[in-house]
């Protein structure tokens, strides 16, 4: 009898040890998951501060490369991890800041001309750069009524990277409605400045308007590298659009 009791006690102890080990394993798993999540959040926060920033596109001005509702991932110009500034070349998609009647606004625009370039834009939006017509496969010249279903907004209000309050606050400060084209051409871009345009020459405001003006190189916040939202539009951005 005593031997049976001993065997029963041993089995019970074994089951209790297994149960305790299972509980400890679950606890270690939960702690590990929390640590991994915390590290991921810290890395994401650090990356957003030092490596990239997001641009929430609100108009069709940069379509078809960037459409209303897209969220663009922009390489930061002021990253302390960078050795030197990225080259601001013609054709780059730049996230720029500018002053609009005392309001600081942000918008993505394409760099057309850099310091020393002579640029002119015709009434139809076509560009002459340094005396030669500029080949622009990314540019469109048409009225908004001509947009196809493929150009429909991608869902700006469904941006998962913003809270509703952030989206509401961001809406009036990123991108703008069309402005008055009152700049007299040709002009020569001075040192430290950039001439930028929308890809859709009939929509939104750019350096053709004195309200927007030439952009200081110091006001380039980043270079758009990829679309990360909506999912069906995700992809790398090249000089003319998605790679």
DRENDO-1510 file (C-alpha; in Angstrom, 1 decimal, always signed):
<recs>
REC; n; res; u; v; w
REC; 1; UNK; +0.0; +0.0; +0.0 .
REC; 2; UNK; +2.7; +2.4; +0.9 .
REC; 3; UNK; +4.5; +1.7; -2.4 .
REC; 4; UNK; +1.3; +2.6; -4.3 .
REC; 5; UNK; +0.9; +5.8; -2.3 .
REC; 6; UNK; +4.5; +6.6; -3.2 .
REC; 7; UNK; +3.9; +6.0; -6.9 .
REC; 8; UNK; +0.7; +8.1; -6.8 .
REC; 9; UNK; +2.5; +10.9; -5.0 .
REC; 10; UNK; +5.4; +10.8; -7.5 .
REC; 11; UNK; +2.9; +11.1; -10.4 .
REC; 12; UNK; +1.2; +14.0; -8.8 .
REC; 13; UNK; +4.4; +15.7; -8.2 .
REC; 14; UNK; +5.4; +15.2; -11.8 .
REC; 15; UNK; +2.1; +16.6; -13.1 .
REC; 16; UNK; +2.4; +19.6; -10.8 .
REC; 17; UNK; +6.0; +20.2; -12.0 .
REC; 18; UNK; +4.8; +20.0; -15.6 .
REC; 19; UNK; +2.0; +22.4; -14.8 .
REC; 20; UNK; +4.3; +24.9; -13.1 .
REC; 21; UNK; +6.8; +24.7; -15.9 .
REC; 22; UNK; +4.0; +25.3; -18.5 .
REC; 23; UNK; +2.9; +28.4; -16.5 .
REC; 24; UNK; +6.5; +29.6; -16.3 .
REC; 25; UNK; +6.9; +29.1; -20.0 .
REC; 26; UNK; +3.8; +31.1; -20.8 .
REC; 27; UNK; +5.0; +33.8; -18.5 .
REC; 28; UNK; +8.4; +33.9; -20.2 .
REC; 29; UNK; +6.7; +34.0; -23.6 .
REC; 30; UNK; +4.4; +36.9; -22.6 .
REC; 31; UNK; +7.4; +38.8; -21.1 .
REC; 32; UNK; +9.4; +38.1; -24.3 .
REC; 33; UNK; +6.5; +39.3; -26.5 .
REC; 34; UNK; +6.1; +42.5; -24.5 .
REC; 35; UNK; +9.9; +43.2; -24.7 .
REC; 36; UNK; +9.9; +42.5; -28.5 .
REC; 37; UNK; +6.9; +44.8; -29.0 .
REC; 38; UNK; +8.4; +47.5; -26.9 .
REC; 39; UNK; +11.7; +47.3; -28.8 .
REC; 40; UNK; +9.8; +47.4; -32.1 .
REC; 41; UNK; +7.9; +50.5; -31.0 .
REC; 42; UNK; +11.1; +52.2; -29.9 .
REC; 43; UNK; +12.9; +51.3; -33.1 .
REC; 44; UNK; +9.9; +52.6; -35.1 .
REC; 45; UNK; +9.8; +55.8; -33.1 .
REC; 46; UNK; +13.5; +56.3; -33.6 .
REC; 47; UNK; +13.3; +55.6; -37.3 .
REC; 48; UNK; +10.4; +58.1; -37.7 .
REC; 49; UNK; +12.4; +60.7; -35.9 .
REC; 50; UNK; +15.8; +60.2; -37.6 .
REC; 51; UNK; +15.3; +58.2; -40.8 .
REC; 52; UNK; +11.9; +58.9; -42.4 .
REC; 53; UNK; +8.6; +60.8; -42.3 .
REC; 54; UNK; +5.2; +60.2; -43.8 .
REC; 55; UNK; +3.4; +62.4; -46.3 .
REC; 56; UNK; -0.4; +62.1; -46.5 .
REC; 57; UNK; -1.4; +63.0; -50.1 .
REC; 58; UNK; -4.6; +65.0; -50.2 .
REC; 59; UNK; -5.0; +66.1; -53.8 .
REC; 60; UNK; -4.4; +64.8; -57.3 .
REC; 61; UNK; -1.6; +67.2; -58.0 .
REC; 62; UNK; +1.1; +64.6; -58.1 .
REC; 63; UNK; -1.0; +61.9; -59.9 .
REC; 64; UNK; -0.4; +59.4; -61.4 .
REC; 65; UNK; +2.8; +58.9; -59.4 .
REC; 66; UNK; +1.1; +59.9; -56.1 .
REC; 67; UNK; -2.7; +59.9; -55.9 .
REC; 68; UNK; -5.1; +61.3; -53.4 .
REC; 69; UNK; -5.2; +59.0; -50.5 .
REC; 70; UNK; -1.7; +57.7; -50.8 .
REC; 71; UNK; +0.7; +57.7; -47.9 .
REC; 72; UNK; +4.3; +58.2; -49.0 .
REC; 73; UNK; +7.4; +57.2; -47.1 .
REC; 74; UNK; +9.9; +60.0; -47.3 .
REC; 75; UNK; +13.6; +59.7; -46.6 .
REC; 76; UNK; +14.4; +62.5; -44.1 .
REC; 77; UNK; +16.9; +65.2; -45.2 .
REC; 78; UNK; +17.9; +66.0; -41.7 .
REC; 79; UNK; +18.8; +62.5; -40.5 .
REC; 80; UNK; +21.8; +62.6; -38.1 .
REC; 81; UNK; +22.8; +59.2; -39.3 .
REC; 82; UNK; +23.4; +60.4; -42.9 .
REC; 83; UNK; +26.8; +61.3; -44.2 .
REC; 84; UNK; +26.1; +64.4; -46.2 .
REC; 85; UNK; +22.8; +65.5; -47.8 .
REC; 86; UNK; +21.1; +63.4; -50.5 .
REC; 87; UNK; +21.4; +64.9; -53.9 .
REC; 88; UNK; +18.5; +67.1; -55.0 .
REC; 89; UNK; +18.4; +66.2; -58.6 .
REC; 90; UNK; +15.9; +67.1; -61.3 .
REC; 91; UNK; +13.0; +64.7; -61.3 .
REC; 92; UNK; +13.2; +63.9; -57.6 .
REC; 93; UNK; +9.9; +63.8; -55.6 .
REC; 94; UNK; +10.5; +66.2; -52.8 .
REC; 95; UNK; +8.5; +66.8; -49.6 .
REC; 96; UNK; +8.8; +70.6; -49.2 .
REC; 97; UNK; +7.6; +73.1; -46.7 .
REC; 98; UNK; +6.5; +76.6; -47.7 .
REC; 99; UNK; +4.7; +79.6; -46.4 .
REC; 100; UNK; +1.2; +80.2; -47.5 .
REC; 101; UNK; -0.1; +83.5; -46.2 .
REC; 102; UNK; +1.5; +82.9; -42.8 .
REC; 103; UNK; +0.7; +79.2; -42.6 .
REC; 104; UNK; +3.4; +76.6; -42.9 .
REC; 105; UNK; +2.3; +74.0; -45.3 .
REC; 106; UNK; +3.8; +70.8; -46.7 .
REC; 107; UNK; +3.4; +69.2; -50.1 .
REC; 108; UNK; +5.2; +66.7; -52.4 .
REC; 109; UNK; +6.4; +68.3; -55.6 .
REC; 110; UNK; +8.7; +67.2; -58.4 .
REC; 111; UNK; +12.0; +69.0; -58.8 .
REC; 112; UNK; +12.2; +70.5; -62.3 .
REC; 113; UNK; +15.1; +72.9; -62.2 .
REC; 114; UNK; +18.0; +73.5; -59.8 .
REC; 115; UNK; +20.3; +76.5; -59.2 .
REC; 116; UNK; +21.6; +78.0; -62.5 .
REC; 117; UNK; +18.9; +76.5; -64.7 .
REC; 118; UNK; +16.7; +78.6; -66.9 .
REC; 119; UNK; +13.2; +77.4; -67.0 .
REC; 120; UNK; +9.9; +78.3; -68.7 .
REC; 121; UNK; +6.5; +76.8; -68.5 .
REC; 122; UNK; +3.9; +77.2; -71.2 .
REC; 123; UNK; +0.2; +77.8; -70.8 .
REC; 124; UNK; -0.3; +74.1; -71.4 .
REC; 125; UNK; +2.1; +73.1; -68.6 .
REC; 126; UNK; +4.9; +72.0; -70.9 .
REC; 127; UNK; +8.4; +72.8; -69.7 .
REC; 128; UNK; +11.4; +74.3; -71.5 .
REC; 129; UNK; +14.7; +73.8; -69.6 .
REC; 130; UNK; +17.8; +75.6; -70.6 .
REC; 131; UNK; +16.4; +76.3; -74.0 .
REC; 132; UNK; +15.3; +72.7; -74.7 .
REC; 133; UNK; +11.9; +71.0; -74.4 .
REC; 134; UNK; +11.9; +68.8; -71.2 .
REC; 135; UNK; +10.8; +65.2; -71.7 .
REC; 136; UNK; +8.4; +64.5; -68.9 .
REC; 137; UNK; +6.8; +61.0; -69.1 .
REC; 138; UNK; +5.4; +61.5; -65.6 .
REC; 139; UNK; +3.5; +64.7; -66.4 .
REC; 140; UNK; -0.2; +64.9; -67.5 .
REC; 141; UNK; -2.0; +67.8; -69.1 .
REC; 142; UNK; -5.7; +67.4; -68.7 .
REC; 143; UNK; -8.8; +68.6; -66.9 .
REC; 144; UNK; -10.0; +66.8; -63.8 .
REC; 145; UNK; -13.1; +65.6; -65.6 .
REC; 146; UNK; -10.9; +63.4; -67.7 .
REC; 147; UNK; -9.7; +61.3; -64.8 .
REC; 148; UNK; -10.3; +57.5; -65.2 .
REC; 149; UNK; -11.4; +55.1; -62.5 .
REC; 150; UNK; -7.8; +54.1; -62.1 .
REC; 151; UNK; -7.1; +57.5; -60.7 .
REC; 152; UNK; -9.7; +57.4; -58.0 .
REC; 153; UNK; -8.6; +58.4; -54.5 .
REC; 154; UNK; -6.8; +55.6; -52.5 .
REC; 155; UNK; -8.6; +56.3; -49.2 .
REC; 156; UNK; -7.0; +59.2; -47.4 .
REC; 157; UNK; -9.6; +59.1; -44.6 .
REC; 158; UNK; -8.6; +55.4; -44.1 .
REC; 159; UNK; -5.0; +56.1; -43.4 .
REC; 160; UNK; -4.1; +53.6; -40.7 .
REC; 161; UNK; -1.1; +55.6; -39.6 .
REC; 162; UNK; -3.1; +58.5; -38.3 .
REC; 163; UNK; -5.7; +58.9; -35.6 .
REC; 164; UNK; -8.9; +60.7; -36.6 .
REC; 165; UNK; -7.7; +63.8; -34.8 .
REC; 166; UNK; -4.3; +63.7; -36.5 .
REC; 167; UNK; -6.0; +63.2; -39.9 .
REC; 168; UNK; -8.3; +66.2; -39.3 .
REC; 169; UNK; -5.4; +68.3; -38.2 .
REC; 170; UNK; -3.2; +67.3; -41.1 .
REC; 171; UNK; -5.8; +67.8; -43.9 .
REC; 172; UNK; -5.5; +71.5; -44.2 .
REC; 173; UNK; -1.7; +71.5; -44.0 .
REC; 174; UNK; -0.6; +69.0; -46.6 .
REC; 175; UNK; -1.1; +69.9; -50.2 .
REC; 176; UNK; -3.3; +72.6; -51.5 .
REC; 177; UNK; -5.9; +73.6; -54.1 .
REC; 178; UNK; -4.9; +75.1; -57.4 .
REC; 179; UNK; -3.3; +78.5; -57.3 .
REC; 180; UNK; -2.9; +81.4; -59.7 .
REC; 181; UNK; -0.1; +81.0; -62.3 .
REC; 182; UNK; +1.3; +84.5; -62.2 .
REC; 183; UNK; +5.1; +83.9; -62.6 .
REC; 184; UNK; +6.6; +85.5; -65.7 .
REC; 185; UNK; +8.9; +83.2; -67.6 .
REC; 186; UNK; +11.6; +82.5; -68.4 .
REC; 187; UNK; +13.3; +82.6; -65.0 .
REC; 188; UNK; +16.8; +81.6; -63.8 .
REC; 189; UNK; +16.8; +79.6; -60.6 .
REC; 190; UNK; +19.1; +81.3; -58.0 .
REC; 191; UNK; +21.6; +79.6; -55.8 .
REC; 192; UNK; +20.0; +77.6; -52.9 .
REC; 193; UNK; +16.6; +77.4; -54.6 .
REC; 194; UNK; +14.6; +74.8; -56.6 .
REC; 195; UNK; +11.8; +75.2; -59.1 .
REC; 196; UNK; +9.1; +72.5; -58.5 .
REC; 197; UNK; +5.9; +71.5; -60.3 .
REC; 198; UNK; +3.0; +69.2; -59.9 .
REC; 199; UNK; +2.9; +66.2; -62.2 .
REC; 200; UNK; -0.8; +67.0; -63.0 .
REC; 201; UNK; -0.3; +70.5; -64.5 .
REC; 202; UNK; -4.0; +71.3; -64.1 .
REC; 203; UNK; -4.2; +70.6; -60.4 .
REC; 204; UNK; -2.7; +72.1; -57.2 .
REC; 205; UNK; -0.2; +74.9; -56.7 .
REC; 206; UNK; +3.5; +74.9; -57.5 .
REC; 207; UNK; +6.4; +77.3; -58.4 .
REC; 208; UNK; +4.3; +78.8; -61.3 .
REC; 209; UNK; +2.5; +80.7; -58.5 .
REC; 210; UNK; +4.1; +83.5; -56.5 .
REC; 211; UNK; +2.0; +82.3; -53.6 .
REC; 212; UNK; +4.1; +79.0; -53.6 .
REC; 213; UNK; +7.3; +80.3; -55.2 .
REC; 214; UNK; +10.7; +78.8; -55.6 .
REC; 215; UNK; +11.6; +76.4; -52.8 .
REC; 216; UNK; +14.6; +76.9; -50.6 .
REC; 217; UNK; +16.8; +73.8; -50.4 .
REC; 218; UNK; +16.6; +74.2; -46.7 .
REC; 219; UNK; +12.9; +73.7; -46.9 .
REC; 220; UNK; +13.1; +70.3; -48.5 .
REC; 221; UNK; +12.0; +67.9; -45.7 .
REC; 222; UNK; +12.5; +64.6; -47.4 .
REC; 223; UNK; +12.5; +62.6; -50.6 .
REC; 224; UNK; +9.5; +60.4; -51.4 .
REC; 225; UNK; +10.8; +56.8; -51.8 .
REC; 226; UNK; +7.8; +54.6; -51.6 .
REC; 227; UNK; +4.0; +54.3; -51.2 .
REC; 228; UNK; +3.1; +52.3; -48.1 .
REC; 229; UNK; -0.7; +52.9; -48.2 .
REC; 230; UNK; -3.2; +51.8; -49.5 .
REC; 231; UNK; -2.0; +48.2; -49.7 .
REC; 232; UNK; -2.9; +47.8; -53.4 .
REC; 233; UNK; -0.8; +50.9; -54.3 .
REC; 234; UNK; +2.3; +49.9; -52.1 .
REC; 235; UNK; +5.6; +50.0; -54.0 .
REC; 236; UNK; +8.9; +51.9; -54.5 .
REC; 237; UNK; +8.8; +55.2; -56.3 .
REC; 238; UNK; +11.2; +55.9; -59.2 .
REC; 239; UNK; +11.7; +59.1; -61.1 .
REC; 240; UNK; +8.3; +58.6; -62.9 .
REC; 241; UNK; +6.2; +56.8; -60.4 .
REC; 242; UNK; +6.0; +53.3; -58.8 .
REC; 243; UNK; +8.8; +50.9; -59.6 .
</recs>
